[in-house]
Amino acid sequence: MSEANPRGGADLTELVAAAKGGDREAFEAVVRATYADAYGLALRLTANEEDAKDVVQEAYLRAYRGLKRFRGDASFTTWLYRITANCAATHLGKRSRHRHEDLADVDVCDVQPDSDPEQLAEAALLRGRVSAALEELPPRLRAVVVLRDVYDLPHEAIAAELGISEAAAKVRLHRARLRLRAQLFPTRGERGEEDAHAV
């Protein structure tokens, strides 16, 4: 299956093939065609713009060095997401364990309401709530839920890139979803406790 190049011109599969053959301009075109998605993933995983830029730069360096080993079993973008996730995990491992940054500007879910101001306001509120909930997750849980639910990577790929078993990836995803659900949609009992604490 070929991947369309969102920038027009040659499709991504052709550009990757040319880059594999040593065409540097083709690789630059691949970077231009995939940068927004790779940066978006890095930003969601690191929750910091500067960290995301560093992660993406390292990811493209690794992709360029490893391009000859890219077999095409998965799409190029999936392969690139795996590299980006790996770089993000390495980068986060070097940072302090409990670093929290503002995710308010990150679009975690692609809600595209019509031009209705009420729908726009509700969508913005939902994005803010999801971003805040995602920020509260520990990085190891955030990485799994973003890779699975936002970038649709299979459990096997997530496990391989994060250096954990497939079972562990599934457990982390389950825990992350439970935490997100509890924070986004608290039960009446939890709301009552919150109200009691607020008094």
N, C-alpha and C positions, 0 to 999 in steps of 0.2 A: 504494500500500500504506500503510495507516494504521499508526501506531506506538501501541502500547498504553501508557497512562500507568501506570507501576508503582505510583503512589500512589492509583490509583482515580479515579473521576469521569470527566470528559471525556478523550478520548484525546489524545495529544500533537499529532497533526495538527490537531485542532480548536483546541487551545490556541495553537498556533503561528499559525494563521489569525487567531484573535482578536487575538493580540499584534501581528500585522502590521497589523491594523486600528486599532491604537492603544490596545488594552486593556492597561493596565499590570498589572492583577491577573493576567491571563492569562500575561503574560511572567514574573511572579513564580512562577506555578504551573509554567511551563516550567523555570525555574531549579531549583525544588524537585525536579522529576521527573528532571532530568538531572545535577544537581550531583555526585552520588557518582561517576558514570562519568567526568565531565569532570575532577574532582579526581584520580581514580585515574590517568588518563592523564597529567595534569600532574606528578603525583608520580613516576610511572615515568620520565618524560622528564627531570625536573630532579634527582631523587634527593634532594630536600630539602623538608620540609613547608612552611616559610615561603615558599620560592620557588614551590612549587606553588600556595599560596593566592594569591600575587601574580599568577601566570599565569592562574589560573581567573578572578580578578576582572577582569583585562584582557580575557580571552576573552569573558566575558559582556557587558562594555561594548562590545566590537567587534560582538558578535552583535546587541546591542540597536540599535546605530547602523546596522548593515547589514541589519536584518531585512527592510526593504522590498525589498531586492535579492535576498532568498532566493527562488529560483524553484521550488524543490521538485524539481529534477532528481535530486538524491540525497535521502536521508532527512535530517531535521533533525539527528539525532544525528551522522551522518557529516559534515555541514556544520560542526557545532559542534566535532567532533574536529579537523577541518582548521584551524579558527581557533585552537583550543587548542594544536595542534602548532606553528603559526606563532608564536604568542605565546611558547611555550616556547623555540623556536629563537632568537627575538629576545632573550629574557631570558638564555639561556645565553651568547649572544654578548657580552653585557655583563659576564658574570662572568669570573673568571679561567679560563684554558683548561684547567688540570689540576685542577679542583676535584673531590674525591671525598668523598661523604657516605655514611653507613650506610644501606643498603637493606634491612636485616634485617627491618623491619616491613612491607615491601611484598610483597603476594601477587602474584608474577609469573605463576604459573600456577594455574588453578583446580582443584587436586587436592582432591577431596572423598571421602576414604575413609570407610568405615563406622565404627562406634564401636570397632573393633579397635585397641587401644593400639599394637600393632606397626605397623599401617598408618598410624596417626596420626603415629607417630615417624618412619617412613620418608618420609611426605609432608612433614613439617616439615623434615627433612634435605634433601629434594629442593628445596623452596622456598628454603631457605637457600643451597644450592649455585647454583641458578639466579640468585638475587638477587645473589650475589657475582660470578658470571660476568658478569651484565648490568652491574654496577657497573664492572667492569674495561674495558668497551668505551668507546671515545671517544664523546662525546655525539653526534657526527654519525652514527655507526654504531648507537648505542643507539636514537636517534630512529626510524631506518628500521625496525629489527627490531621495536620495540614497536608502531609504527603498523601494520605489516603482519601480524605474527604474533599480537599480542594484540588489536588493534582491527580487524583485517581490512580495512584501507583498501586500495584498489587502487593499483598502482604509479603510475598517472597522477596520482591525488590526492596521494599522498605527494610526488611530484616537484614538483607545483605549489605545495604548501605550503612545501616546504623550499627552493624556488628553484633546483632542479637539474633535469637532464634525466631522462626516464624511464629511460634506459639507466644513468645514474649511480645512480639509486635502486636498480635491480636489482643493480648491481655492489656497492653498499654493503651491500645485504641479504645477498648471497652471502658477502661478506667477514665480516659480522657473524655469520652462521650458522656459518661455518667456525671462527671464533674461539671461539664458544660451544661448538661440538661438541668442539673440541680441549681446552677447559678442563673440560668436563663428562664427556667420555668419552675420556680420553687413551689412546693406543695403548700396547702393551706396551713398545715402545722408549722412549716418553716417560716411562712410569712408571719404567722402569729408570734413566733419567737422573735423575729426581727422587730415587729412592732413593739413587743414587750421590752426589748433592749433599747429601743429608740426613746421610750418614755422616760 
